[in-house]
Amino acid sequence: MSISPERLDLLRRLSEAPGISGYEDAVRAVVREEVRGLADVTSDKLGSLICRKRGAADEPRIMLAGHMDETGFVVTAVNKDGFLRFLPVGGWWEQVMLAQRVIVKTKKGDVPGVIGSKPPHILSEKDRAKVVERKDMFIDVGVASADEATGLLGVTPGDQIVPDSPFKVMATGKMIMGKAWDDRIGIAIFIEVMRNLAQEKHPNTLYGVATVLEEVGLRGAQTSAHVVNPHVGIALEVDIPGDTPGMIEGEAPVSRVGQGPSILVIDSSMIPNRRLVELAVETANREGLPFQYSSMARGGTDAGRMHMNAGGAPCVVISVPTRYIHSHTSIFSLEDYDNTVRLVTALCRRLDAKTVASLTDF
C-alpha cells in the first residue's frame, strides 16, 4: 500500500530520534512539534508528555499511551586505551549486540562506534560455539587512549548509546525498517488518531500520552496515569509475530506481519477488560479491518500500570506486529500500521459516556 510522504516522515523522525529510557528529550521535541495545533501539552515530573485533545465532552477521558523510550546502552567507564564499557538499558539478548554500529551521544556531539568482536581466525572451536556475554563486550570509538575519548570526543560515563540504524522503506514499498519501533510506532499512532479526529466532536476527551521509562518497569505510565486519571486506557504497542524461521508452533506468538493489528488477550502485566476487548473486536469487524488475537507470556505494556490507577480503568492493548524488536533494526508492515490507526480512530469515536460506563457495570 502507499502512505503519504508526510506520514512516512512522521515515522522517520520518531524512529531516528535518540531516546533510551531516561534520555527521551529528542523524542519529546518531535512529539511537541507534531501535536502543535492538535492538542494542549503538559508533562508529569518524570517527563512523560500529556497531549490533551478535547472533544464534545470533558469526560470520559481516554488515554492513548505509547512510550518514547527505546532499548539502548549507557557508558559506565572508559579504559586507558579508550575503549568504552557499558550497561544495557532495557532487555537485550547478547547475541544481537556484537559487531553492531552504535552512536554515543556526548555533550560535544555524536560519536560513532562499534561493539567490538574477535575475528573467527583466532577463536577456538569451543569459543566459536559460545555467546559472548555483555560483561566482556566493549565499544570501539576509534581512539588510542582515554584522554582522546574523554578530552577530544567528550565521552563521559552516563552518556547514552543508541543503535546506528537509519529509517528505510524496504524494496517492495510495503515494509519499513528502522530502530525503536518499540514504541515509537505507538507514538505515531496516537498522533495520527488525533489528526484523524481533528475536525470531529468525538464524544470524549483524548489524552495522547508519550510515556517515559517503559522499558525499565512501566514507570512513566504510572505517573502519567495518575495525572490523567483515565476512564479508559489503550496502550499502543508492537506485537511479537511468530512468522519468521525458527519460531516453534505452539510456543511462539501467533500473530503474523501483514495480517492486521493485534488485540491482546493476556500478558504478564495485565488481563485486559473483556468488554473492551470485545468492543475492539466488534469495531474491527464493523469497519471491515483485519485483526489478530495476541498473548504474551513474558513482558508487559503501559496498560499494566494504567489499569491499576486509582480505582482502576478498563484497558486494552492494540499493537502492530513487528519483527526483531529489542535489537538494532526491526521491521513492520505499512498496511498493518495503517489498519491499526484506522481501528484506534474508530474505537475512540465509540467511547462515549454510556459505552464507557457499560465496561465496568459489574
Number of C-alpha atoms within 10 A of each C-alpha: 10 10 12 7 9 9 12 16 12 19 20 21 17 26 26 21 21 26 25 28 24 19 18 22 16 15 23 22 13 14 22 18 9 16 20 11 12 17 21 14 18 13 15 17 9 15 20 23 26 26 26 22 23 20 20 12 14 12 18 21 26 26 28 30 31 30 31 38 31 32 27 26 24 22 21 14 18 21 13 13 14 21 23 25 21 23 18 18 21 18 15 16 13 15 13 14 23 20 16 17 18 24 20 28 22 18 11 11 12 15 17 18 22 20 18 18 16 9 7 10 7 9 11 9 9 7 11 12 9 9 12 15 12 17 10 9 20 23 25 21 22 14 15 13 15 19 17 17 24 16 12 11 19 18 28 20 15 15 18 26 28 26 26 20 19 13 20 15 15 12 8 8 13 16 19 21 21 21 30 30 31 27 27 28 25 29 27 25 27 28 22 21 21 23 17 14 18 16 10 12 13 20 20 24 23 29 25 27 31 32 32 34 26 25 27 17 18 21 17 30 29 21 21 28 26 16 13 19 19 27 25 25 26 26 24 30 27 26 28 23 22 21 17 12 6 8 13 12 10 8 9 17 19 20 24 21 24 19 17 25 33 28 24 20 17 18 18 13 18 22 17 21 18 15 16 24 21 13 16 23 20 13 18 22 13 11 14 11 17 17 24 18 18 22 19 17 12 8 13 19 25 32 30 25 25 32 26 16 21 11 8 15 24 23 30 30 30 26 29 37 28 27 23 17 22 21 21 21 19 18 20 24 23 21 20 26 24 19 22 27 26 19 26 22 20 19 19 23 15 17 23 19 15 10 13 22 14 11 19 15 6 5
